[in-house]
């Protein structure tokens, strides 16, 4: 025990490194906060005579990091724009009619792909070359309407 009390900074540094490595596996940002507390304990052990003081410093730093630093950090990491993928990404995009689009059939070019299409307004036909906008995707058919 005498060696440990004289070299407590080594134990604290080992704990901090182990927690840092464990954080790389968990990615929850809790263990890295505990590692910061252990690092503070290592610094404290170089100047304080008592292991209890080191433990108190490590605990206070860990708790304050978890309470004050982690929440805004997690919020920042998890924020970002909603990404639309698949068919829903085509809604609102513009395309060009390749074959006249009627109530039941037609073809349009959307995002570099050729899609079967039908007109949003029943009884209407959209002529070739007309710019259209996608209202919805129903299965493999784009429901479109002219942009003009």
BAMARZA-570313 format. One record per residue: residue number from 1; residue in one letter; x, y, z of N, C-alpha, C, O in turn. Coordinates in steps of 0.2 Angstrom, whole numbers, plus 5000, padded with zeros to 4 digits. Atoms other than C-alpha are relative to their C-alpha. Layout:
residues N
seq|type|n_c1|n_c2|n_c3|ca_c1|ca_c2|ca_c3|c_c1|c_c2|c_c3|o_c1|o_c2|o_c3
NUM|A|X|Y|Z|X|Y|Z|X|Y|Z|X|Y|Z $
...
END
This chain:
residues 148
seq|type|n_c1|n_c2|n_c3|ca_c1|ca_c2|ca_c3|c_c1|c_c2|c_c3|o_c1|o_c2|o_c3
1|X|5004|4994|5000|5000|5000|5000|5004|5006|5000|5002|5011|4997 $
2|X|4995|4994|5000|5015|5012|5003|5002|5002|4993|5002|5008|4992 $
3|X|4998|4998|5007|5020|5011|4985|4994|5003|4996|4995|5008|4993 $
4|X|5006|4997|5003|5002|5015|4979|4999|5007|5002|4997|5011|4998 $
5|X|5001|4993|4998|5001|5030|4990|5005|5005|4998|5004|5011|4997 $
6|X|4994|4995|5003|5018|5037|4984|4999|5000|4992|5001|5006|4990 $
7|X|5001|5000|5007|5013|5033|4966|4993|5000|4997|4991|4997|4992 $
8|X|5007|5000|5001|4995|5036|4966|4998|5003|4993|4993|5001|4989 $
9|X|5001|4997|5007|4996|5047|4950|5001|4994|4994|4997|4995|4989 $
10|X|5000|5005|5005|5001|5031|4940|4994|4996|5000|4991|4994|4995 $
11|X|5007|5004|5000|4985|5022|4946|4995|5004|4997|4991|5002|4993 $
12|X|5005|4996|5003|4975|5037|4942|5000|5001|4992|4995|5001|4989 $
13|X|4998|4999|5007|4983|5039|4925|4998|4993|4996|4995|4993|4991 $
14|X|5002|5007|5002|4980|5020|4922|4992|5000|4999|4990|4997|4994 $
15|X|5007|5000|5000|4962|5022|4926|4997|5004|4995|4992|5002|4991 $
16|X|5002|4995|5005|4960|5037|4915|5001|4997|4993|4996|4998|4989 $
17|X|4998|5003|5007|4968|5028|4900|4995|4994|4999|4992|4994|4994 $
18|X|5005|5006|5001|4957|5012|4903|4993|5003|4999|4990|5000|4995 $
19|X|5007|4997|5001|4941|5023|4904|5000|5003|4993|4995|5003|4990 $
20|X|5000|4997|5007|4946|5032|4888|5000|4995|4995|4996|4996|4990 $
21|X|5000|5005|5005|4949|5016|4879|4993|4996|5000|4990|4995|4995 $
22|X|5007|5003|4999|4932|5009|4886|4995|5005|4996|4990|5002|4993 $
23|X|5004|4995|5004|4924|5025|4879|5000|4999|4993|4995|5000|4990 $
24|X|5000|5001|5007|4930|5021|4862|4995|4994|4998|4993|4994|4992 $
25|X|5004|5006|5001|4920|5005|4863|4993|5002|5001|4988|4999|4997 $
26|X|5007|4999|4998|4904|5012|4871|4997|5006|4996|4991|5006|4994 $
27|X|5002|4993|5003|4903|5030|4863|4994|5003|5003|4990|5006|4999 $
28|X|5006|4998|4996|4891|5035|4876|5002|5007|5003|4997|5010|5006 $
29|X|4997|4994|4997|4902|5050|4882|4999|5000|5008|4999|5006|5011 $
30|X|5000|5001|4993|4900|5044|4900|5007|4998|5003|5010|5002|5007 $
31|X|4994|5002|4998|4916|5035|4902|5006|5005|4999|5010|5005|5003 $
32|X|4995|4995|5001|4926|5049|4895|5000|5006|5005|5005|5009|5007 $
33|X|5001|4995|4995|4919|5061|4908|5003|4997|5006|5006|5001|5010 $
34|X|4997|5003|4995|4924|5048|4921|5008|5000|4999|5012|5001|5004 $
35|X|4992|4999|5001|4942|5048|4913|5002|5006|5001|5008|5007|5004 $
36|X|4997|4994|4998|4943|5066|4915|5000|5001|5007|5005|5004|5010 $
37|X|4999|5000|4993|4939|5064|4933|5006|4997|5003|5009|4999|5007 $
38|X|4994|5004|4998|4952|5051|4935|5007|5004|4998|5012|5004|5002 $
39|X|4994|4996|5001|4965|5063|4926|5000|5005|5005|5006|5007|5007 $
40|X|5000|4995|4995|4960|5076|4938|5003|4997|5007|5006|5001|5011 $
41|X|4998|5003|4994|4963|5064|4952|5008|4999|5000|5011|4999|5005 $
42|X|4993|5001|5001|4980|5060|4944|5004|5007|5002|5009|5007|5005 $
43|X|4997|4993|4998|4984|5079|4945|5000|5002|5007|5005|5004|5010 $
44|X|5001|4999|4993|4978|5080|4962|5005|4996|5005|5007|4998|5010 $
45|X|4996|5004|4996|4988|5066|4968|5008|5002|5000|5012|5000|5004 $
46|X|4993|4997|5000|5004|5075|4963|5001|5005|5005|5007|5007|5007 $
47|X|4999|4995|4996|5001|5089|4975|4996|4999|5007|4998|5002|5012 $
48|X|5004|5001|4994|4989|5082|4989|5003|4994|5004|5006|4989|5000 $
49|X|4998|5006|4996|4995|5070|5003|4996|4995|5001|4998|4989|5003 $
50|X|5005|5005|4999|4979|5061|5004|4997|4997|4994|4995|5001|4990 $
51|X|5004|5003|5005|4971|5048|4993|4993|5002|5000|4989|5002|4995 $
52|X|5007|4998|4999|4954|5054|5000|4999|5006|4996|4994|5007|4993 $
53|X|5001|4994|5004|4957|5071|4993|5000|4999|4993|4996|5002|4989 $
54|X|4999|5001|5007|4962|5064|4976|4993|4997|4998|4990|4998|4993 $
55|X|5006|5003|5002|4946|5053|4976|4994|5005|5000|4990|5005|4996 $
56|X|5005|4995|5000|4935|5068|4981|5001|5005|4994|4996|5007|4991 $
57|X|4999|4996|5006|4943|5079|4967|4998|4996|4994|4994|4999|4989 $
58|X|5002|5004|5006|4940|5065|4954|4993|4999|5000|4990|5000|4995 $
59|X|5008|5001|5000|4922|5062|4960|4997|5007|4998|4992|5007|4994 $
60|X|5003|4994|5002|4918|5081|4959|5001|5002|4993|4997|5004|4989 $
61|X|4999|4999|5007|4926|5083|4942|4996|4996|4995|4993|4998|4991 $
62|X|5004|5005|5004|4917|5067|4935|4993|5002|5000|4990|5003|4995 $
63|X|5007|4998|4999|4900|5073|4942|4999|5006|4996|4994|5007|4992 $
64|X|5001|4993|5004|4902|5091|4935|5001|4999|4993|4997|5002|4989 $
65|X|4999|5001|5007|4908|5085|4918|4994|4996|4998|4991|4998|4992 $
66|X|5006|5003|5002|4893|5073|4917|4994|5004|5000|4990|5004|4996 $
67|X|5006|4996|4999|4881|5086|4923|5000|5006|4995|4995|5008|4993 $
68|X|4999|4994|5003|4888|5101|4914|5002|5000|4992|5000|5003|4988 $
69|X|4996|5000|5007|4898|5096|4898|4996|4995|4996|4995|4996|4990 $
70|X|5003|5005|5005|4889|5080|4892|4994|5001|4997|4993|5000|4991 $
71|X|5007|4998|5004|4871|5086|4889|5001|5004|4994|4998|5003|4989 $
72|X|4999|4996|5006|4876|5100|4877|5004|4997|4995|5003|4997|4989 $
73|X|4996|5004|5005|4889|5089|4869|4996|4995|4996|4996|4994|4990 $
74|X|5005|5005|5003|4876|5075|4866|4995|5003|4995|4994|5001|4990 $
75|X|5005|4996|5004|4864|5088|4860|5003|5002|4993|5000|5001|4988 $
76|X|4997|4997|5006|4876|5095|4847|5002|4994|4996|5001|4995|4990 $
77|X|4998|5005|5004|4882|5078|4841|4994|4996|4997|4994|4994|4991 $
78|X|5006|5004|5003|4864|5071|4838|4996|5005|4996|4991|5003|4993 $
79|X|5004|4995|5004|4857|5087|4830|5003|5000|4993|5008|4998|4991 $
80|X|4998|5000|5007|4857|5089|4811|4994|5000|4996|4988|4999|4999 $
81|X|5006|5000|5004|4845|5090|4797|4998|4993|4999|5001|4988|4999 $
82|X|5003|5007|5001|4833|5076|4794|5002|4998|4993|5001|5002|4988 $
83|X|4998|5003|5007|4839|5066|4779|4994|4996|4997|4992|4991|5000 $
84|X|5005|5004|5003|4825|5060|4767|5004|4996|4995|5008|4998|4991 $
85|X|4997|5004|5005|4830|5045|4757|4994|4996|4997|4988|4996|4999 $
86|X|5005|5004|5004|4821|5033|4745|4995|5004|4997|4997|5010|4994 $
87|X|5005|4996|5004|4805|5038|4737|4998|5006|5003|4996|5011|4999 $
88|X|5002|4994|4997|4801|5051|4750|5004|5006|4998|5002|5012|4998 $
89|X|4995|4995|5002|4816|5061|4744|4998|5003|4993|5000|5009|4991 $
90|X|5002|4998|5006|4808|5063|4727|4994|5005|5000|4993|5009|4995 $
91|X|5006|4996|4999|4792|5072|4733|5003|5007|5000|5007|5009|5004 $
92|X|4999|4993|5001|4793|5090|4728|5006|5002|4995|5007|5007|4993 $
93|X|4995|4999|5005|4807|5087|4715|4997|5002|4993|4991|5000|4992 $
94|X|5003|4999|5007|4805|5093|4697|5003|4995|4995|5008|4993|4996 $
95|X|4998|5005|5005|4806|5082|4682|4997|5003|4993|4994|5008|4993 $
96|X|5002|4998|5007|4803|5083|4663|4996|4994|4997|4998|4988|4998 $
97|X|5004|5005|5003|4789|5073|4654|5003|4997|4994|5005|5001|4989 $
98|X|4997|5004|5005|4796|5060|4642|4995|4997|4995|4995|4998|4989 $
99|X|5006|5003|5004|4780|5052|4636|4994|5004|5003|4993|5004|5009 $
100|X|5006|4996|4997|4763|5061|4638|4997|4996|5007|4996|4990|5007 $
101|X|5003|5002|4994|4756|5059|4656|4993|5001|5001|4991|5007|5000 $
102|X|5007|5000|4999|4738|5055|4658|4998|4998|5007|5002|4998|5012 $
103|X|5003|5002|4993|4727|5049|4672|5003|4993|5002|5003|4992|5008 $
104|X|4998|5007|4998|4734|5031|4671|5008|4999|4998|5011|4994|5001 $
105|X|4993|5002|5002|4751|5031|4662|5004|5006|4997|5001|5012|4997 $
106|X|4995|4995|5002|4766|5041|4656|5007|4999|5003|5008|4995|5007 $
107|X|4994|5001|4997|4784|5043|4659|5004|5007|5001|5003|5012|4997 $
108|X|4996|4993|4998|4795|5057|4667|5007|4998|5002|5009|4992|5004 $
109|X|4993|5001|4997|4813|5059|4671|5001|5004|5006|5000|5010|5006 $
110|X|5000|4997|4993|4816|5062|4689|5007|4999|5003|5009|4993|5003 $
111|X|4993|5001|4997|4834|5064|4697|5004|4995|4995|5007|4991|4998 $
112|X|4996|5004|5005|4841|5056|4681|4998|4993|4999|5001|4989|4996 $
113|X|5003|5007|5001|4830|5041|4682|4993|5001|4996|4990|5006|4997 $
114|X|5006|5000|5004|4815|5037|4671|4995|4996|5004|4996|4991|5006 $
115|X|5005|5003|4996|4799|5034|4681|4993|5000|4996|4992|5004|4992 $
116|X|5007|5000|5003|4781|5029|4676|4997|5005|5004|4998|5006|5010 $
117|X|5003|4995|4997|4770|5043|4680|4992|5000|4999|4990|4998|4994 $
118|X|5007|4999|5002|4752|5048|4681|4998|5007|5003|5002|5010|5007 $
119|X|5001|4993|4999|4744|5065|4682|4996|5001|5007|4991|4997|5008 $
120|X|5003|4999|4994|4738|5072|4699|4992|5002|4999|4988|5000|5003 $
121|X|5007|4998|5002|4722|5080|4691|4997|4995|4995|5000|4994|4990 $
122|X|5004|5005|5004|4710|5067|4684|4998|5003|4994|4996|5009|4994 $
123|X|5002|4998|5006|4706|5069|4666|5005|5005|4996|5003|5008|4991 $
124|X|4996|4995|5003|4721|5080|4662|5006|4996|4997|5008|4991|5000 $
125|X|4994|5003|5003|4736|5076|4650|5005|5005|5000|5004|5011|4998 $
126|X|4994|4996|5000|4753|5083|4652|5004|4998|4994|5006|4992|4994 $
127|X|4997|5002|5007|4762|5084|4635|5008|5000|5002|5010|5002|5007 $
128|X|4993|5001|5000|4780|5079|4632|5004|5007|5000|5002|5012|4997 $
129|X|4995|4994|4999|4794|5092|4637|4997|5004|5006|5001|5009|5007 $
130|X|5003|4996|4994|4783|5099|4651|5004|4999|5006|5005|4993|5008 $
131|X|4997|5001|4994|4791|5102|4667|4995|4999|5006|4990|5002|5006 $
132|X|5005|5002|4995|4782|5094|4682|5004|4999|5006|5010|4999|5007 $
133|X|4997|5000|4994|4784|5093|4700|4996|4993|5003|4990|4992|5002 $
134|X|5003|5006|4997|4781|5077|4710|4996|5001|5006|4998|5005|5011 $
135|X|5005|4999|4994|4766|5077|4722|5001|4994|5005|5001|4995|5011 $
136|X|5000|5006|4995|4768|5059|4729|5003|4994|4995|5003|4995|4989 $
137|X|4997|5006|5003|4776|5042|4725|4995|4995|5002|4994|4994|5008 $
138|X|5005|5005|4999|4763|5028|4724|5003|4993|4997|5002|4992|4991 $
139|X|4996|5006|5002|4773|5011|4723|5005|5003|4995|5010|5006|4998 $
140|X|4995|4998|5005|4783|5014|4707|4998|5005|4995|5001|5006|4990 $
141|X|5003|4994|5004|4773|5028|4700|5000|5006|5003|4998|5007|5009 $
142|X|5000|4993|4998|4776|5046|4702|4993|5004|4998|4991|5004|4993 $
143|X|5006|4996|5001|4760|5057|4704|5003|5007|4999|5006|5010|5004 $
144|X|4997|4994|5002|4765|5073|4695|4994|5005|4998|4989|5004|4997 $
145|X|5004|4995|5002|4757|5090|4691|5005|5005|4996|5011|5006|4998 $
146|X|4995|4995|5003|4764|5104|4679|5002|5005|5005|4998|5007|5009 $
147|X|4998|4995|4996|4774|5117|4687|4997|5007|4998|4997|5012|5002 $
148|X|5002|4993|5003|4767|5132|4676|4993|5002|5003|4991|5007|5001 $
END
